[in-house]
Structure formats: structure tokens, C-alpha cells
Amino acid sequence: MSFLSATLSRVKPSPTIAVSNKAAEMRAAGADVIGLGAGEPDFDTPAHIRAAGINAIETGKTRYTAVDGIAELKSAICAKFKRDNGLDYTPAQVTVSSGGKQVLYNALMATLNPGDEVVIPAPYWVSYPDMVLLAGGTPVAVECGIDVGFKLTPEALEAAITPKTKWLIFNSPSNPTGAGYTRSELKGLTDVLMRHPHVWVMTDDMYEHLVYDDFTFCTPAEVQPGLYPRTLTTNGVSKAYCMTGWRIGYAAGPVELIAAMRKVQSQSTSNPCSISQWAAVEALNGPHDFIAENNAAFVRRRDLVVEMLNKAEGLTCPVPDGAFYVYPSIAGCIGKTTPKGTLIDTDETFATALLEETGVAVVFGAAFGVSPNFRVSYATADDTLREACTRIQHFCAALQ
Ligand SMILES: Cc1ncc(COP(=O)(O)O)c(C=O)c1O
């Protein structure tokens, strides 16, 4: 019998981290590598938030806190939900964890029993299916291709629901596609959910503030108040506030669920970092004007990348509504061969050959459940993106 758990054997390590590791190895060996794999803004945490963290250290806010967050942060989170989403929550309905990832993990650990199914629209953030497996549940991926804008349709949702469905995980704007659901698209989905009262909604609103052009963000409990009693609305400060390393995520939902999630956290990590919690209070309560400034850079970069990738032979790159990813199709490259003789038969061979032959690191689509595609993170300097896209264009042009 294996020393390691049977559950763990069903889980794969994060492919996005694997790509970063391979790029780092090549860089260490002297290669000129451009990494477009990382899912984080290249901007520093704003000064007023950093100052709040420093102040927390200087004033001795360095001890254990309440397991799922200090009162000041919970009240800032309640105010945020009211301000941005029109949702009323009390502090007892709020939990704070070490990143959005831990919030989702706690919720799955707290609720899944063997046989429980979790509907996950694909392309999905890589961690969803594996977290469901770790928690003993069964992920049910629903493929949403480029033809439907990478978005779940009401018909596909209806078809995926069974008596065993416990959760729908819903992410808009999406990692890896940047696709966002309009209010009317979301209404179509919530109408289906209203017909299936045993299905709960775990909404991942991590990219709420990173939306562009005239796209308006909305979240399920806001669109359909009837879902409020069975919705866990999750969010975090990592992306919009440029705080990935601080590790603060949060959620609001029914009191019993929040208490169960607190129990999981109390027997695993206890409270999230006290200093980060105080910085997050400042992030949520303080000025937000830097977000619009950052978004102007993201739109410029998105447009640059979409335009250049659409000029690459064999690629089709839709324009995303938000986040900082594009998810081009490589359908027009499949079956071709690189100058070094590699047959491009999958998006994984495409991404590997692209890295080895041009030094551009992207994440292959199979990791996100929809192929043949790859994900580019454009949260990096314009010149770097221009150089990377030029290399991708040359790589595609050289395929035969
Ligand atoms: C869709 C989505 N949800 C959650 C997370 C996790 O965020 P955090 O860094 O706060 O754990 C990420 C991070 O990449 C993400 O892309």
C-alpha cells in the first residue's frame, strides 16, 4: 500500500506553477525567456496599503487574531459588498482566509461528501477540479468552447445538473479566458438554478474590478436575490489591489456554512496573517483611484496582445471583457511541424515547442479543460508583450 494518500494520487500539481518552474530553469541556464504564465499584476501594492501593513507591525498587531478575521476587516468586507454589489451581509456571515484559494478550499472541505458533484464550466481556473477531488467530491466539467464565448449557457447548465450536484462554481471575469457574463446572461443561468433548489453557487469574483470597455460586473446573488440563501460569494484583494503575496481572500454566505468553513480553518492554518489583514482593511476602505489607472494599462496591453496574436498565422484570439488573460485558439496550427521537427498535435506540444524554440512561456489549454488553446497573462510591460508576441508570430509563421 502506498505511503501517500489515495486522494492525493488523483490530484495533479498546478500546471501554471510547472510552467513558471520550467521557465525559471531555462533562465538559470542562460536562456532569454519571457514568462507570460504568471497570474498576477506586475504593479506594486499601492503605497497607502503598504503603509497600513507597516503601521500594523509598528503598533504590535502581530499576534494571533480571531480564526476567520478581525472585526475591522469583516466590517470593511460588509461595507464592500453593500457598496459594490448591493448585498447585505453581517460580520457573522463573513470569513477571511489566506487568499481566495483557501476560501474556496475551506468551502469545499466543509461541504463535500463522496459522490457529491460540482459543476465547473470549462475553461476553468486550474485549481477548481483538483480542490474538489482533494475534498472527496467529483468535478463535472462542462465544456464551453470559443463558439459560445467560453461561457456556460443555460442549456448546458441544465444538462449538467443531477440529483448529486451540490455546487456550481461560477467565475466571471474568468481565469483563463477573461470572459465576463452580462447581467442578462447571468439571469439565464440563475433562472436554471432557481429550478434546482438543491444546487448551491460558489461564485469566484476575484477579477470583479478588472473589467474593461463598457462591461459591467455583476454577481449571482445580486442578479437573483432568491439565490442569496444558497450562495457563497467569494472575492479577495490579491488581483485588483496588487496584493498577491499578502494572502487575503474572503467570502460571505449563510451563517452555518461560514461557521463550518471556520472550523476547517481553525484545524488547519488558523487566522490569516494579522499584518495582511490590517493592510486589507486599508485596501477596502481606502482610495480606489489606482484601480482605474491600472486598468488603463491593462486595456492597452490587452489590445496590443489581441491585435498581434490575431495577426499570427493559425491563431484566433477573442477580445476578453476583464481579468488580464487572453485565451487564443491554435486550431490553425494543429498538424503542422516546427522547423526543429516537432509535430504540433496538441496545445501542450505547442506550448512546449514555443518555450523551447522561442523562449516564450505560456500555459497550454488542456490545463484549463478546453483545447486547443493557450493562456497568455498580459500583466507585464508593453515592450515585453510586444517582443513575446513578435516571437509567437515568427514561431507560427515558421510552422509547416
Ligand atoms: C479565478 C481565481 N480565483 C482565485 C484565485 C486565488 O487567488 P489568491 O491568490 O487570493 O488565493 C485566483 C488566482 O490566480 C484566480 O485566478
The ligand as a MOL file (V3000), in Angstrom:
LIG
                    3D

  0  0  0     0  0            999 V3000
M  V30 BEGIN CTAB
M  V30 COUNTS 16 16 0 0 0
M  V30 BEGIN ATOM
M  V30 1 C -10.1010 32.7840 -10.6590 0
M  V30 2 C -9.2050 32.8240 -9.4710 0
M  V30 3 N -9.7090 32.5600 -8.2720 0
M  V30 4 C -8.9460 32.5650 -7.1620 0
M  V30 5 C -7.6000 32.8310 -7.2340 0
M  V30 6 C -6.7990 32.7700 -5.9640 0
M  V30 7 O -6.4150 33.9820 -5.5220 0
M  V30 8 P -5.4940 34.1210 -4.2220 0
M  V30 9 O -4.1360 34.4590 -4.7240 0
M  V30 10 O -6.1260 35.2220 -3.4270 0
M  V30 11 O -5.5150 32.8240 -3.4990 0
M  V30 12 C -7.0220 33.0850 -8.4790 0
M  V30 13 C -5.5720 33.3100 -8.5840 0
M  V30 14 O -4.9510 33.0850 -9.5790 0
M  V30 15 C -7.8360 33.0970 -9.6220 0
M  V30 16 O -7.3390 33.3330 -10.8340 0
M  V30 END ATOM
M  V30 BEGIN BOND
M  V30 1 1 1 2
M  V30 2 1 2 3
M  V30 3 2 2 15
M  V30 4 2 3 4
M  V30 5 1 4 5
M  V30 6 1 5 6
M  V30 7 2 5 12
M  V30 8 1 6 7
M  V30 9 1 7 8
M  V30 10 2 8 9
M  V30 11 1 8 10
M  V30 12 1 8 11
M  V30 13 1 12 13
M  V30 14 1 12 15
M  V30 15 2 13 14
M  V30 16 1 15 16
M  V30 END BOND
M  V30 END CTAB
M  END
